């Protein structure tokens, strides 16, 4: 039995008792094999893209963390303590040299305050004048005249002074009450002897210069550091109670005067904080390494076909096992971790030149190669070779050197007495080792070379690397000015953090980054499969329609024959009865 409507044919097989729907469904299952296979391939490629994106994000997260510690100042933590923090509190940056200092505070810096003590105000809302007046205030030697309109009250005068654009908030006014009357106070907002407040002219009754009294005198802080100035009648004078200029790298905040013996400030190195930074560095790198291991584990079961024309799935392990892009990322990062720092040279005990630490392995930071270890493939702290805590020893012997190995950012250093490093152009001068040679004849530099490239020579005995070369922007000053040919060595150091940041920036570039290029290629495959799947779905729809029509005709024919059979049976029965 069959019915037709809206161009579709549907039948149940009631006429022949044949389940044509099941036959068609089974046939279509066989016919759909190619489509299912392509959908499986597409899912596999989509999984690869997702995995690449996850790894790329891990690289970006590592780069973000590294950028928080990409200078020696951020990585090398120094401490400063005061024997009397109630008098002088201190803090230190990485530029501070370790050691002790003696500080004597003779007086604190303070601002200038004057009050109209001769004019008591019993009603702050009462008018001070019935006519327009003026008041001229001098601050730090600069005068500002304020118009005081008729009817101005005491609070109104305060507002006129505080809101005056020319004063710019340098002088603040307010009313001070003694319980029965109020008095106008003018306060200079800056510390230091030069920041005095004066009323130089005034037509406002009760607020002329003679009506004001200085209740606090502007003055500088006076300190002596490490016995300087040597003349006991002189002091280092500062217009602030905080300074970071007297002791380089140390910020001192003066809170009180001291006795003649002063106090002691000690600058040291916070090795625990540096250790924590290094441990976090290892942990952050291991996040990326663990992600790589997770995505490339050959023992993970993952059916993936890399050839859309294959008929069989291939068990390749984890989703990105064998992926050349991931291999590039992994190998490049491992190489940076294992290699000698750019611009670093091994220490020479005879000359005393070079760097105590040039690799992370010297600090005990190595890759775990034990196949049976839970941390295999990750960075670990390994002290088994020398049976000592390498990192703790390094931080004790040369903490600055450790910080440089991690966080140096284009730090220039001359390894020869013939020249002094002067400067470089960050972002232009490349890190590395540079051989310098120059010739002097008759007291004049006739030629100079850096790494074999001709360099420019200035009148003040400076040699500068030529544009377009790795040493472009590198400048050194000649110290040995005797006639003859001289050679020297200069290093531009780049720490591991900066090296990793540069590599990660390149690897994660949205257009040229290795993983993004591969992910884009995989997306092209996915898009291509979309087209093929769509075409296959159209073929299957047509196939199902044709099968339906075909079996509908078969059912119709069978029904016709069934009817004929019934008729014949009836006729035969009639003949038998006759």
Secondary structure, DSSP 8 states (H G I E B T S, - for coil): -EEEETTEEEE--TTTT--HHHHHHHHHHHHTHHHHHHHHHHHHHHHHHHHHHHHHHHHHHHHHHHHTT-SHHHHS-EEEEETTTTTEEEEE-TTS-SEEEEEEEEE--B--EEE-TT--BS-TTSBS-SS-EEEEEEETTEEEEEEE-TT-BHHHHHHHHHT-TTTTTSEEEEEEE-SS-EEEEEEESS-STT--EEEEEE-STT-SGGG-EEEE--B-EEEEETTBSSSTT--EEESSSEESTTTTTEEEEE-S---TT-EEEEEEE-HHHHHHHHHHHHHHHHHHHHHHHHHH-TTS--B--S-TT-SS--B-SSTTTT-HHHHHHHHHHHHHHHS--BT--B-BTTTTBSBS--SGGGGTEEE---TTSTTTTSEEE--TTTTS-HHHHHHHHHHHHHHHHHH-EEEEEE-STTEEEEE--TTTS--EEEEEEEEEETTEEEEEEETTEE-EE-TTSEEEB-TTSTTBT-EEEE---SSEEEEEEEEEEE-HHHHHHHHHHHHT-TTT-HHHHHHHHHHHHHHHHHHHHHHHHHHHHHHHHHHHHHHHHHHHHHHHHHHHHHHHHHHHHHHHH-
